[in-house]
Amino acid sequence: MLRITTEASPHGMRIKLEGRLVGPWVNEVDSVWTSLRAGEQRLSVDLCSVSAVDENGKELLSRMHRNGTELIADAPMTKYIVAEAVREAESLREGRK
């Protein structure tokens, strides 16, 4: 189960995720993110309440980072997942994959 909420702020839009970024929820988050990307605002994804991320979720986070979305994490697990997503995005950007 995953709860997805969006919040507007003076700095842009934030997608807050709570629960597990796995299975069909990855596609749902991708749809929300894609629709918000159509606007001109800055985007961030709050992963502070995420308890699990599968491989498809990690790939989505990497794609989000490559496209300029800020990934926010505070717990060791989510910080590690964000670091992996950033590393993957930078590797793809540099043509190493």
ZAVOLO-701785 format. One record per atom (N, C-alpha, C, O): x, y, z; atom name; residue number from 1. Coordinates in steps of 0.05 Angstrom, whole numbers, plus 5000, padded with zeros to 4 digits. Each point is the difference from the previous one (the first is absolute). Example, Ala and Ser with C-alpha at 12.3 -4.5 7.8 and 13.67 -1.06 7.14 Angstrom:
2
{r {5264,4886,5156},N,1}
{r {4982,5024,5000},CA,1}
{r {5018,5024,5000},C,1}
{r {5021,5000,5013},O,1}
{r {4972,5021,4973},N,2}
{r {5016,5024,5001},CA,2}
{r {4985,5022,5014},C,2}
{r {5010,5022,5004},O,2}
! end
This chain:
97
{r {5017,4976,5000},N,1}
{r {4983,5024,5000},CA,1}
{r {5018,5025,5000},C,1}
{r {5021,5000,5013},O,1}
{r {4970,5020,4973},N,2}
{r {5015,5025,4998},CA,2}
{r {4980,5023,5000},C,2}
{r {4981,5000,4985},O,2}
{r {5025,5020,5031},N,3}
{r {4984,5024,5000},CA,3}
{r {5016,5021,4985},C,3}
{r {5024,5004,5006},O,3}
{r {4963,5009,4975},N,4}
{r {5013,5021,4984},CA,4}
{r {4984,5026,5004},C,4}
{r {4976,5001,4995},O,4}
{r {5038,5020,5014},N,5}
{r {4988,5026,5003},CA,5}
{r {5017,5020,4986},C,5}
{r {5025,4997,4999},O,5}
{r {4963,5024,4991},N,6}
{r {5015,5022,4988},CA,6}
{r {4995,5025,5016},C,6}
{r {4977,5005,5010},O,6}
{r {5043,5011,4992},N,7}
{r {4999,5025,5016},CA,7}
{r {5012,5022,4984},C,7}
{r {5023,4997,4989},O,7}
{r {4963,5025,5008},N,8}
{r {5012,5024,4987},CA,8}
{r {5014,5017,5021},C,8}
{r {4991,5002,5023},O,8}
{r {5031,5009,4969},N,9}
{r {5015,5019,5017},CA,9}
{r {5011,5022,4983},C,9}
{r {4998,4999,4975},O,9}
{r {5012,5022,5037},N,10}
{r {5011,5022,4984},CA,10}
{r {5024,4991,4982},C,10}
{r {5007,5013,4981},O,10}
{r {5005,4964,5027},N,11}
{r {5023,4990,4986},CA,11}
{r {4993,4979,4978},C,11}
{r {5018,4990,4986},O,11}
{r {4957,5003,5012},N,12}
{r {4992,4980,4980},CA,12}
{r {4981,4980,5011},C,12}
{r {4985,5006,5019},O,12}
{r {5014,4971,4969},N,13}
{r {4982,4978,5009},CA,13}
{r {5016,4978,5013},C,13}
{r {5023,4994,4991},O,13}
{r {4966,4995,5030},N,14}
{r {5012,4977,5014},CA,14}
{r {4981,4976,4998},C,14}
{r {4976,5003,5006},O,14}
{r {5035,4974,4987},N,15}
{r {4986,4975,5001},CA,15}
{r {5009,4986,5025},C,15}
{r {5024,4994,5003},O,15}
{r {4958,5001,5015},N,16}
{r {5006,4986,5025},CA,16}
{r {4991,4971,4998},C,16}
{r {4977,4995,4994},O,16}
{r {5042,4987,5011},N,17}
{r {4994,4971,4999},CA,17}
{r {5001,4988,5028},C,17}
{r {5018,5006,5015},O,17}
{r {4962,4977,4991},N,18}
{r {4999,4987,5026},CA,18}
{r {4993,4971,4996},C,18}
{r {4978,4993,4990},O,18}
{r {5040,4989,5017},N,19}
{r {4995,4972,4996},CA,19}
{r {5022,4987,4983},C,19}
{r {5023,5006,5002},O,19}
{r {4968,4976,4980},N,20}
{r {5018,4984,4984},CA,20}
{r {4999,5008,4971},C,20}
{r {4979,4999,4987},O,20}
{r {5043,5009,5002},N,21}
{r {5002,5007,4971},CA,21}
{r {5008,4974,4985},C,21}
{r {5023,4996,4992},O,21}
{r {4957,4988,5004},N,22}
{r {5004,4973,4988},CA,22}
{r {4977,4994,4981},C,22}
{r {4978,5012,5002},O,22}
{r {5027,4969,4980},N,23}
{r {4979,4989,4983},CA,23}
{r {4984,5022,4985},C,23}
{r {5012,5018,4988},O,23}
{r {4961,4980,5012},N,24}
{r {4984,5018,4984},CA,24}
{r {5001,5029,5010},C,24}
{r {4993,5018,4986},O,24}
{r {5016,4986,5039},N,25}
{r {5002,5027,5011},CA,25}
{r {5022,5016,4985},C,25}
{r {4998,5025,4999},O,25}
{r {5022,4962,4990},N,26}
{r {5021,5014,4986},CA,26}
{r {4987,5014,4975},C,26}
{r {5006,5023,4995},O,26}
{r {4977,4963,4991},N,27}
{r {4986,5012,4977},CA,27}
{r {4983,5023,5008},C,27}
{r {4998,5020,4986},O,27}
{r {4989,4978,5037},N,28}
{r {4982,5021,5010},CA,28}
{r {5016,5025,5006},C,28}
{r {4993,5022,4992},O,28}
{r {5030,4975,5022},N,29}
{r {5017,5022,5006},CA,29}
{r {5011,5013,4974},C,29}
{r {5002,5024,4998},O,29}
{r {5006,4959,4983},N,30}
{r {5009,5009,4974},CA,30}
{r {4979,5018,4987},C,30}
{r {5007,5021,4988},O,30}
{r {4968,4970,5013},N,31}
{r {4978,5016,4987},CA,31}
{r {4997,5027,5014},C,31}
{r {4997,5020,4986},O,31}
{r {5004,4980,5040},N,32}
{r {4997,5026,5015},CA,32}
{r {5024,5018,4993},C,32}
{r {4996,5024,4994},O,32}
{r {5028,4965,5007},N,33}
{r {5024,5016,4994},CA,33}
{r {4999,5011,4971},C,33}
{r {5007,5023,4996},O,33}
{r {4986,4960,4985},N,34}
{r {4998,5008,4972},CA,34}
{r {4980,5023,4996},C,34}
{r {5006,5019,4986},O,34}
{r {4971,4979,5027},N,35}
{r {4980,5021,4997},CA,35}
{r {5010,5026,5012},C,35}
{r {4995,5022,4990},O,35}
{r {5019,4977,5033},N,36}
{r {5011,5024,5012},CA,36}
{r {5023,5012,4984},C,36}
{r {5004,5024,5000},O,36}
{r {5011,4959,4987},N,37}
{r {5023,5010,4984},CA,37}
{r {4990,5017,4977},C,37}
{r {5015,5016,4989},O,37}
{r {4960,4981,5003},N,38}
{r {4989,5015,4977},CA,38}
{r {5000,5030,5007},C,38}
{r {5000,5017,4982},O,38}
{r {4999,4989,5044},N,39}
{r {5000,5028,5008},CA,39}
{r {5029,5011,5001},C,39}
{r {5019,4985,4995},O,39}
{r {4983,5040,5012},N,40}
{r {5027,5012,5001},CA,40}
{r {5012,5001,5028},C,40}
{r {5022,5010,5003},O,40}
{r {4963,4980,5016},N,41}
{r {5010,5002,5028},CA,41}
{r {5022,4980,5005},C,41}
{r {5004,4980,4986},O,41}
{r {5011,5025,5035},N,42}
{r {5021,4982,5009},CA,42}
{r {4987,4977,5015},C,42}
{r {4981,5004,5014},O,42}
{r {5030,4972,4984},N,43}
{r {4989,4977,5012},CA,43}
{r {5019,4987,5021},C,43}
{r {5024,5001,4996},O,43}
{r {4964,4989,5025},N,44}
{r {5015,4984,5019},CA,44}
{r {4983,4976,5009},C,44}
{r {4976,5001,4998},O,44}
{r {5038,4978,5010},N,45}
{r {4986,4976,5010},CA,45}
{r {5010,4994,5028},C,45}
{r {5024,4996,5004},O,45}
{r {4958,5004,5015},N,46}
{r {5006,4995,5028},CA,46}
{r {4997,4970,5005},C,46}
{r {4978,4989,4999},O,46}
{r {5045,4998,5007},N,47}
{r {5001,4971,5004},CA,47}
{r {5003,4994,5030},C,47}
{r {5005,4977,5007},O,47}
{r {4992,5042,5010},N,48}
{r {5005,4997,5029},CA,48}
{r {4982,4978,5013},C,48}
{r {5009,4989,5020},O,48}
{r {4968,5006,4969},N,49}
{r {4982,4980,5012},CA,49}
{r {4998,4975,4983},C,49}
{r {4981,4985,5002},O,49}
{r {5038,5011,4980},N,50}
{r {5000,4976,4984},CA,50}
{r {5014,4977,5015},C,50}
{r {5022,5004,5011},O,50}
{r {4966,4972,4988},N,51}
{r {5011,4978,5015},CA,51}
{r {5014,4979,4982},C,51}
{r {5015,4983,5011},O,51}
{r {4980,5017,4963},N,52}
{r {5012,4981,4982},CA,52}
{r {4999,5011,4972},C,52}
{r {4981,5015,4992},O,52}
{r {5039,4978,4991},N,53}
{r {5001,5008,4972},CA,53}
{r {5010,4976,4984},C,53}
{r {5021,4989,5007},O,53}
{r {4965,5003,4972},N,54}
{r {5009,4978,4984},CA,54}
{r {5017,5010,4977},C,54}
{r {5005,5025,4998},O,54}
{r {5005,4958,4984},N,55}
{r {5018,5008,4979},CA,55}
{r {4986,5020,4981},C,55}
{r {5013,5019,4992},O,55}
{r {4962,4977,5001},N,56}
{r {4986,5019,4983},CA,56}
{r {4997,5027,5014},C,56}
{r {5002,5021,4987},O,56}
{r {4994,4979,5039},N,57}
{r {4999,5025,5015},CA,57}
{r {5027,5014,4999},C,57}
{r {5000,5025,4997},O,57}
{r {5022,4961,5006},N,58}
{r {5026,5011,4999},CA,58}
{r {5006,5013,4972},C,58}
{r {5011,5021,4998},O,58}
{r {4980,4964,4982},N,59}
{r {5003,5011,4972},CA,59}
{r {4984,5026,4997},C,59}
{r {5010,5019,4987},O,59}
{r {4966,4982,5023},N,60}
{r {4984,5024,4999},CA,60}
{r {5014,5023,5014},C,60}
{r {5001,5022,4990},O,60}
{r {5009,4973,5034},N,61}
{r {5014,5021,5015},CA,61}
{r {5024,5010,4985},C,61}
{r {5006,5024,5000},O,61}
{r {5009,4958,4987},N,62}
{r {5023,5008,4984},CA,62}
{r {4991,5018,4977},C,62}
{r {5013,5020,4994},O,62}
{r {4965,4972,4992},N,63}
{r {4990,5016,4978},CA,63}
{r {4991,5028,5010},C,63}
{r {5004,5020,4987},O,63}
{r {4983,4980,5036},N,64}
{r {4991,5025,5012},CA,64}
{r {5024,5019,5005},C,64}
{r {5000,5023,4992},O,64}
{r {5021,4966,5020},N,65}
{r {5024,5016,5005},CA,65}
{r {5013,5010,4974},C,65}
{r {5007,5023,4999},O,65}
{r {4995,4960,4981},N,66}
{r {5011,5008,4974},CA,66}
{r {4984,5024,4988},C,66}
{r {5012,5016,4986},O,66}
{r {4963,4985,5020},N,67}
{r {4982,5021,4989},CA,67}
{r {4997,5024,5019},C,67}
{r {4983,5017,4996},O,67}
{r {5035,4985,5024},N,68}
{r {5000,5023,5017},CA,68}
{r {4983,5000,5025},C,68}
{r {4998,5020,5013},O,68}
{r {4989,4958,4992},N,69}
{r {4983,4998,5024},CA,69}
{r {5018,4996,5025},C,69}
{r {5017,4983,4999},O,69}
{r {4977,5032,5022},N,70}
{r {5015,4997,5025},CA,70}
{r {4989,4976,5015},C,70}
{r {4975,4998,5003},O,70}
{r {5042,4984,5007},N,71}
{r {4992,4977,5016},CA,71}
{r {5007,5006,5029},C,71}
{r {5023,5006,5006},O,71}
{r {4957,4993,5012},N,72}
{r {5004,5007,5028},CA,72}
{r {4998,4974,5017},C,72}
{r {4980,4986,4998},O,72}
{r {5040,5009,5019},N,73}
{r {5000,4977,5017},CA,73}
{r {5012,5008,5027},C,73}
{r {5017,5018,5001},O,73}
{r {4975,4968,5020},N,74}
{r {5011,5006,5026},CA,74}
{r {5010,4976,5016},C,74}
{r {5017,5002,5018},O,74}
{r {4973,4974,4975},N,75}
{r {5008,4976,5014},CA,75}
{r {5023,4986,4986},C,75}
{r {5003,5004,4975},O,75}
{r {5013,4980,5038},N,76}
{r {5022,4987,4987},CA,76}
{r {4992,4984,4975},C,76}
{r {5014,5002,4980},O,76}
{r {4964,4983,5021},N,77}
{r {4992,4984,4977},CA,77}
{r {4993,5018,4976},C,77}
{r {5009,4995,4978},O,77}
{r {4975,5025,5027},N,78}
{r {4992,5017,4977},CA,78}
{r {5023,5017,4990},C,78}
{r {5002,5005,4976},O,78}
{r {5016,5003,5042},N,79}
{r {5024,5014,4991},CA,79}
{r {5017,4983,4982},C,79}
{r {5010,5009,4980},O,79}
{r {4992,4965,5027},N,80}
{r {5016,4981,4984},CA,80}
{r {4986,4997,4972},C,80}
{r {5014,4999,4980},O,80}
{r {4960,4997,5020},N,81}
{r {4986,4997,4975},CA,81}
{r {5003,5025,4982},C,81}
{r {5004,4997,4976},O,81}
{r {4994,5026,5036},N,82}
{r {5003,5025,4985},CA,82}
{r {5029,5001,4989},C,82}
{r {5004,5008,4977},O,82}
{r {5015,4985,5039},N,83}
{r {5028,5001,4991},CA,83}
{r {5004,4981,4976},C,83}
{r {5014,5006,4981},O,83}
{r {4974,4970,5021},N,84}
{r {5001,4981,4977},CA,84}
{r {4987,5012,4975},C,84}
{r {5011,4997,4978},O,84}
{r {4966,5015,5025},N,85}
{r {4986,5012,4978},CA,85}
{r {5016,5022,4987},C,85}
{r {5002,5003,4975},O,85}
{r {5011,5014,5042},N,86}
{r {5017,5022,4989},CA,86}
{r {5024,4988,4986},C,86}
{r {5007,5010,4978},O,86}
{r {5006,4970,5034},N,87}
{r {5023,4988,4987},CA,87}
{r {4992,4988,4973},C,87}
{r {5015,5003,4981},O,87}
{r {4963,4983,5018},N,88}
{r {4990,4989,4975},CA,88}
{r {4994,5021,4979},C,88}
{r {5008,4997,4977},O,88}
{r {4980,5025,5032},N,89}
{r {4993,5022,4981},CA,89}
{r {5026,5012,4989},C,89}
{r {5001,5006,4976},O,89}
{r {5018,4999,5041},N,90}
{r {5025,5012,4991},CA,90}
{r {5016,4981,4982},C,90}
{r {5013,5009,4981},O,90}
{r {4986,4965,5025},N,91}
{r {5013,4980,4983},CA,91}
{r {4987,5000,4972},C,91}
{r {5015,5000,4980},O,91}
{r {4959,5001,5019},N,92}
{r {4986,5001,4974},CA,92}
{r {5006,5026,4985},C,92}
{r {5004,5001,4976},O,92}
{r {4997,5021,5039},N,93}
{r {5006,5026,4988},CA,93}
{r {5028,5000,4987},C,93}
{r {5004,5013,4979},O,93}
{r {5015,4974,5035},N,94}
{r {5027,4999,4990},CA,94}
{r {5005,4978,4979},C,94}
{r {5022,4997,4990},O,94}
{r {4957,4987,5004},N,95}
{r {5002,4980,4980},CA,95}
{r {5014,4975,5009},C,95}
{r {5010,4985,4983},O,95}
{r {4991,5010,5043},N,96}
{r {5014,4976,5009},CA,96}
{r {4982,4975,5001},C,96}
{r {5010,4979,5007},O,96}
{r {4965,5024,4986},N,97}
{r {4982,4977,5001},CA,97}
{r {4988,4996,4973},C,97}
{r {4984,4981,4996},O,97}
! end
